[in-house]
Amino acid sequence: MCEFAIMAAMCSNRGIGMNNKLPWPCIAKDYEYYTQKCSPTIKGKYTVVIKGRMTWESTKGLERTHPGYLNVIISHSKRDQLESDEYVNKVTDNLDTALIYANTLKQEGKCERVWVLGGQKVYDDAIHHPCCKKIYLTEIYKDFPSDTFFPPIPSCFKETGEAGVDPDIQEDNGLQFQFKVFTRTE
């Protein structure tokens, strides 16, 4: 199976969503960071993005239609609706099947990298998967009411940072936040 990374943002109470939306106001710098990290860097190759159904349903605009993304959706319901969506490349019922599909694309030379982008159940499965090698986490230093949460980071991950990722606390739209990178060390 192929290696992958997680991309997530969470507020101080570990919240990642409320009523299938982000619980905080737009943070343009975080969205720019996300698109820069997740977009393919090699011409002619794609990024496989793995999301749960509810995360997919909340996805809008270019994030949904990005020409460099191959969208893989994990779902146990609404499969027919998802399979008929022109922007969904594959529907699976679990993370391992999604990773097998991504690995096939990598072996065929079509896929540059693989990202897991949520939601709560998908993050929980991914963070404990041995093929998860990095976690790119934006920590937003404020609590927001939330009904979905990012799981605790296992001790096999250490905060390492990464060249090109600004580790300083930043501010945008009245919110302080910080980009953090965790790497699997075991």
C-alpha positions in Angstrom: 0.0 0.0 0.0 1.1 3.5 -0.6 2.2 6.1 1.9 -0.1 9.1 2.5 -0.3 12.3 4.6 -3.2 13.9 6.5 -4.1 17.5 6.0 -6.4 19.0 8.7 -7.3 22.1 10.6 -8.7 22.1 14.1 -9.6 24.7 16.7 -8.5 24.6 20.4 -11.2 22.0 21.4 -10.0 19.7 18.5 -13.2 20.7 16.6 -13.1 20.3 12.8 -16.7 20.8 11.9 -20.1 21.9 12.9 -23.3 21.0 11.0 -21.1 19.8 8.1 -19.2 23.1 7.8 -16.0 24.5 9.2 -16.8 26.0 12.6 -14.6 29.0 12.2 -14.7 31.9 9.7 -12.6 31.7 6.5 -8.8 31.8 7.0 -7.5 32.6 3.6 -3.8 31.8 4.5 -4.8 28.3 5.6 -6.7 27.7 2.4 -3.7 28.9 0.4 -1.4 26.6 2.4 -3.8 23.6 1.9 -4.0 24.1 -1.9 -0.3 24.6 -2.2 0.5 21.5 -0.3 -2.1 19.2 -1.8 -1.8 20.3 -5.5 0.4 18.2 -7.8 3.8 19.5 -8.5 4.7 17.2 -11.4 3.0 18.0 -14.8 0.8 15.2 -15.9 0.4 13.6 -12.5 -2.5 13.8 -10.0 -3.0 14.0 -6.3 -5.4 11.4 -4.9 -7.5 13.1 -2.2 -9.4 10.8 0.1 -12.5 12.1 1.9 -15.5 10.8 3.7 -19.0 11.3 2.1 -20.0 14.1 4.4 -16.7 16.0 3.9 -17.2 15.6 0.1 -20.8 16.9 0.3 -19.5 20.0 2.1 -16.7 20.5 -0.5 -17.3 23.5 -2.8 -15.8 25.2 -5.9 -12.3 24.5 -7.1 -11.6 22.1 -4.3 -14.2 19.8 -5.8 -13.4 20.4 -9.5 -9.6 20.8 -9.2 -8.1 19.4 -12.4 -5.1 17.9 -10.5 -7.2 16.0 -8.0 -8.5 12.5 -8.2 -11.3 12.4 -5.7 -11.8 9.1 -3.8 -14.8 9.1 -1.5 -15.3 6.7 1.4 -19.0 6.0 2.0 -21.4 3.3 3.2 -24.5 5.2 1.8 -25.5 7.2 -1.2 -23.1 5.2 -3.4 -25.2 5.6 -6.6 -25.4 9.3 -6.1 -21.6 9.6 -5.6 -20.7 7.2 -8.4 -22.8 9.4 -10.8 -21.0 12.6 -9.7 -18.7 13.6 -12.5 -16.0 14.8 -10.1 -15.8 11.6 -8.0 -13.2 9.2 -9.5 -13.8 6.3 -7.1 -16.2 5.3 -4.3 -15.0 2.9 -1.7 -16.3 1.7 1.7 -13.0 1.8 3.6 -9.6 3.5 3.8 -7.7 0.3 2.8 -9.6 0.0 -0.5 -9.1 3.7 -1.2 -5.3 3.2 -0.6 -5.2 0.1 -2.9 -6.8 2.3 -5.6 -4.3 5.1 -5.0 -1.4 2.6 -5.1 -2.6 1.2 -8.4 -2.5 4.8 -9.8 1.0 5.3 -8.4 2.2 2.1 -10.0 0.7 3.3 -13.3 2.6 6.6 -13.0 -0.6 8.7 -12.7 -0.4 9.7 -9.1 2.2 11.8 -7.4 0.9 11.8 -3.9 -2.0 10.8 -1.6 -3.8 13.0 1.0 -6.5 12.2 3.5 -8.7 15.2 4.0 -11.4 14.1 6.5 -13.8 13.9 8.2 -13.7 12.6 11.7 -14.1 8.8 11.0 -11.7 8.9 8.1 -9.1 10.9 10.1 -9.4 8.4 13.0 -8.8 5.4 10.6 -6.0 7.2 8.8 -4.0 8.5 11.8 -3.6 4.9 13.1 -2.8 3.4 9.7 0.9 2.4 9.3 1.0 4.0 5.8 0.3 7.4 7.3 3.7 9.1 7.4 2.9 12.8 8.0 0.2 15.0 9.5 -0.1 18.6 8.4 -2.2 20.3 11.0 -3.3 23.9 11.3 -4.0 24.6 14.9 -6.5 27.5 15.4 -6.1 29.1 18.8 -9.7 29.6 19.7 -12.6 27.3 20.6 -15.6 27.0 18.4 -18.7 24.9 18.9 -18.1 21.7 17.0 -19.8 18.3 16.5 -16.9 16.6 14.8 -13.3 16.4 16.1 -9.8 15.6 15.1 -8.4 12.5 17.0 -5.5 12.7 19.4 -2.2 12.4 17.6 -0.6 9.0 18.5 2.8 9.0 20.3 4.4 7.4 17.1 4.2 10.9 15.6 6.6 13.7 16.6 6.4 17.4 15.7 9.2 17.9 13.2 8.3 20.9 11.1 9.3 21.0 7.5 11.3 23.2 5.2 9.0 25.7 3.6 6.3 25.5 6.3 6.3 28.6 8.5 6.2 27.5 12.1 5.3 30.9 13.5 2.0 31.8 15.0 0.1 33.8 12.3 -3.1 35.8 12.2 -5.8 36.1 9.5 -9.4 37.2 9.8 -8.9 37.9 13.5 -7.8 34.4 14.3 -4.4 33.2 15.5 -3.2 29.9 14.0 -0.1 27.9 13.5 1.0 25.3 10.8 2.4 22.2 12.4 4.0 19.1 10.8 4.1 15.7 12.6 6.2 12.8 11.2 5.8 9.2 12.0 9.0 8.1 13.8 8.2 4.5 14.6 
